[in-house]
Amino acid sequence: MYFKDMDIDTKTKKALHNRGFVKATEVQEKSIVPALRGDVIVQSKTGSGKTLAFLIPVFETIKGQGNEALILVPTRELAQQVEKEARVIAKYHNVKTVAIYGGVSIDRQVSNLPASIIVGTPGRVMDLMRRGHLDIHNIKVLVLDEADRMLDMGFIEDIRWIISRANINRKTYLFSATMPQEVMRLASRYMKKPSKIILSEDKIAPEKIKQYYVEMEHNEKFEKLTYLLKSEEGKYLIFCNTKSEVQYLSKKLRVRKFPAREIHGDMRQTSRTKVMEEYKTGKIKILVATDVASRGIDVKGITHVINYDVPRFPKDYVHRIGRTGRMNSEGKAITFVTSNDHEFFTRIEEYTGTSIKRVEISKDGIAERRDYRRFADMYGMINVHFTMSKSAGEWEIVREAESVGISEDVIGSIDVNGNKGKMKVHYRFADQIKNIRLFKDVSFGL
């Protein structure tokens, strides 16, 4: 469906046309009309165009009189992004928008109220309401954007507090990448016979994102990263699990003359905004981030997402790599896996239902490694047939294996007959088997 054929305000159509938006995405096509009629629950993956899917009905509902629409989002970055999108359309309607979030002066935000469209994080919205600066008793529309993420971040009680003080005759739009039980309970309590548009979970589009992992020791991670940055040009988003690691890695990259910047929760909002603007415009092409950026960053042209640290929760992996391969573009997601990460990485593969390819990164760039999983049993163990340069017993073989990085806990049974034998090893360590000096011939099989 084309926007020009929709039954929406001509001013909105003009704004969309001037932005280059001609054809509606699936989520826009299927949710705009129901949202014009009443409450909607929409499940759609990130990067599908959901922001316009709720903004267009919002502009059809407001009249330019006081605080009319409140859009709740989980992060400051997403608040800025949504408000910016709203502001573009608002110019054609001659209405006012404002973004409210923590980390910046509250006075400036207060001075911009009231506004027809308010985009804010739950904490700052509550703060302004308690101080008497924000009144939502007469709002016409309440939007909960990325509801599952707000629940993950512990905002559920804040959201309930805000909703309980909103106009009971409002329309409510709930958008979420997934629909956990808590989200559905929220909807059943505060929404009136909502239309349900269930499109797609926030899962990976395998045809758009090439996923790889690299086995390495922790002390190899930085060199492997620099090899990759030198061998493959692009716009990189690099994730670490902690703020201190983000700061350390970003500084270390700059020492090596890589123009990297960082973004994390302890930065002043003005600094975060400046970094994101430089990243969006291409002034910097390497951004090192914590998971605060895994949602709320909608930057075109990200070619590589690097999990420098394996995320501890599979959903975070999906959110991270979803920053690339967006809106018909292709991307790469590369995860650095150390010996301490296998449990978490296995959970990611199980959660995503994806068999992630193993590769090697050297000074020459990426080279794909042989995938031994086709030989593995349900426990991930493969049979290794070997011939030894001399006869040796089970414990000598174990010691030799440990010397090349194969710990005893990933070795199964060992059967030796003279200088030949068979052993079971987890498939992730198959390549190291060839480095055992005792073995002169190795083969793999079922």
C-alpha positions, -999 to 999 in steps of 0.1 A, spaced: 0 0 0 12 35 -8 8 64 16 -8 85 -10 -37 60 -12 -43 60 26 -72 79 42 -49 102 62 -44 139 64 -28 155 33 -3 173 55 10 140 68 12 127 32 32 157 22 56 152 51 61 116 42 66 123 5 92 149 12 110 125 35 111 99 7 85 76 23 63 63 -5 53 27 3 41 15 37 60 -14 53 40 -44 65 36 -32 101 24 3 88 0 -12 63 -16 -35 89 -17 -14 120 -25 22 109 -62 17 101 -70 -3 133 -51 23 153 -73 50 139 -103 32 152 -91 23 187 -65 5 208 -40 -18 192 -14 -43 203 13 -47 177 41 -73 177 68 -64 152 105 -67 150 128 -38 154 137 -21 121 103 -28 106 91 8 105 69 7 136 77 43 146 57 57 117 31 30 123 21 47 156 30 83 147 7 85 117 -24 76 138 -12 100 165 -12 129 141 -47 119 129 -59 121 165 -44 153 179 -57 188 173 -29 210 185 -44 217 219 -22 211 250 -7 177 260 -24 153 236 -2 123 230 23 107 253 48 82 239 68 62 265 101 46 254 128 28 273 159 48 265 171 84 260 184 76 226 150 62 215 132 92 229 154 115 208 149 93 177 111 91 180 108 128 188 130 138 158 107 117 135 76 132 150 90 168 147 95 164 110 58 156 105 47 181 132 61 210 111 34 204 85 7 203 111 20 233 130 20 214 163 47 211 190 67 181 201 91 176 230 114 148 242 118 144 280 145 122 295 170 121 324 206 133 323 199 168 311 185 200 326 148 196 336 142 233 332 146 233 295 122 204 291 96 221 314 99 253 293 88 233 262 56 221 279 27 218 271 33 201 238 10 182 215 33 152 214 55 142 243 81 115 239 97 104 272 113 78 294 92 66 323 115 80 350 115 116 337 78 115 328 70 105 364 93 132 378 76 159 358 42 147 367 50 146 404 64 182 402 32 194 386 48 202 352 32 175 332 -6 168 332 -18 138 312 -55 138 324 -66 149 289 -43 131 266 -60 115 236 -33 88 228 -9 69 250 18 49 232 40 22 248 69 17 224 92 -13 229 71 -25 259 91 -57 264 123 -37 267 108 -13 293 97 -44 313 132 -58 310 146 -26 324 123 -26 354 99 1 344 67 -19 349 57 -1 382 65 33 367 43 25 336 14 14 358 17 46 379 17 68 347 -12 49 331 -33 52 362 -32 90 360 -39 92 322 -72 101 306 -94 70 308 -110 78 274 -77 78 256 -66 54 228 -37 31 238 -11 17 214 12 -10 226 42 -19 204 66 -47 213 91 -70 196 80 -99 218 49 -105 239 59 -119 273 31 -126 298 37 -94 317 31 -73 286 -1 -92 279 -13 -86 315 -5 -49 311 -26 -48 279 -56 -67 294 -57 -43 324 -54 -10 307 -66 -14 271 -102 -16 257 -108 -44 232 -76 -39 214 -70 -51 179 -41 -75 178 -16 -73 150 10 -101 155 35 -99 127 70 -112 136 91 -115 167 123 -96 171 143 -125 156 171 -125 131 167 -123 94 193 -149 84 192 -138 48 203 -103 57 227 -109 86 257 -132 81 265 -145 116 299 -158 126 319 -166 157 356 -167 164 372 -190 190 401 -172 209 416 -167 242 408 -135 261 442 -120 255 438 -124 217 406 -104 214 421 -70 208 445 -81 181 418 -101 163 396 -70 164 423 -48 149 430 -73 122 393 -72 113 391 -34 113 421 -32 90 409 -59 66 372 -50 62 361 -14 58 327 -4 72 307 11 99 312 -9 131 291 -12 163 312 -30 190 295 -43 221 311 -49 255 293 -61 286 305 -34 310 310 4 310 347 0 321 354 -24 292 338 0 268 360 29 280 391 8 280 386 -7 245 376 27 230 407 43 244 430 14 233 416 16 198 423 54 196 459 47 208 462 24 178 450 53 156 415 38 150 389 67 153 367 50 178 342 67 202 321 52 231 286 54 244 274 41 278 251 50 307 275 71 327 281 97 300 265 131 301 235 134 278 251 162 258 282 139 252 260 110 241 240 131 217 272 145 201 287 110 197 255 96 182 253 125 157 289 120 146 282 83 142 250 88 122 267 113 99 297 90 93 322 113 110 331 83 131 327 47 119 336 28 151 313 30 181 319 10 212 288 5 233 271 -12 262 237 -27 259 221 7 265 226 11 228 213 -23 216 179 -7 212 172 29 205 200 32 179 186 34 144 216 43 123 217 35 86 246 17 71 260 -3 101 279 -30 83 294 -49 112 282 -57 147 309 -71 169 301 -89 201 335 -82 217 320 -98 248 294 -126 245 261 -112 259 248 -131 290 212 -132 277 202 -145 243 177 -117 238 205 -92 241 223 -109 212 192 -105 190 189 -68 200 226 -62 194 229 -77 159 196 -63 149 214 -30 145 227 -43 111 209 -59 82 181 -34 85 156 -22 59 168 -44 30 206 -39 37 230 -66 45 253 -69 75 277 -91 95 275 -101 131 307 -115 146 310 -129 181 342 -133 200 340 -165 220 366 -174 247 368 -206 268 346 -190 295 318 -181 270 307 -215 256 277 -219 279 263 -185 270 271 -189 233 253 -223 232 222 -207 247 223 -180 220 223 -207 193 195 -226 209 174 -194 214 179 -182 178 177 -216 163 208 -207 143 239 -227 136 264 -199 137 295 -204 114 329 -205 129 356 -184 112 392 -174 119 405 -139 118 441 -133 109 461 -104 94 446 -115 60 410 -110 73 382 -136 78 385 -172 67 358 -197 72 367 -228 93 354 -263 88 321 -269 106 324 -300 126 289 -299 140 276 -322 113 297 -350 130 284 -341 165 259 -360 186 231 -344 207 257 -334 233 280 -317 208 306 -345 210 324 -358 179 345 -389 173 382 -383 166 401 -412 151 439 -408 155 473 -425 149 501 -417 173 538 -413 167 543 -436 197 521 -457 220 506 -437 248 479 -441 275 447 -422 282 463 -398 307 492 -389 285 467 -381 257 447 -359 281 479 -340 292 488 -335 255 453 -322 248 455 -297 277 488 -284 264 470 -271 233 440 -257 251 416 -287 253 406 -291 289 396 -324 303 360 -314 308 354 -313 271 369 -347 265 347 -378 265 358 -414 263 392 -424 250 399 -459 236 435 -468 227 448 -499 208 485 -497 203 494 -465 185 458 -460 172 427 -449 190 394 -430 191 383 -403 215 353 -380 219 358 -342 220 334 -313 219 332 -301 183 343 -265 192 378 -279 200 381 -301 169 407 -278 152 430 -279 183 431 -317 180 454 -313 151 479 -294 172 485 -324 196 521 -333 188 515 -369 198 491 -374 169 505 -378 134 472 -385 117 437 -374 126 402 -379 111 367 -371 122 336 -392 118 303 -403 133 
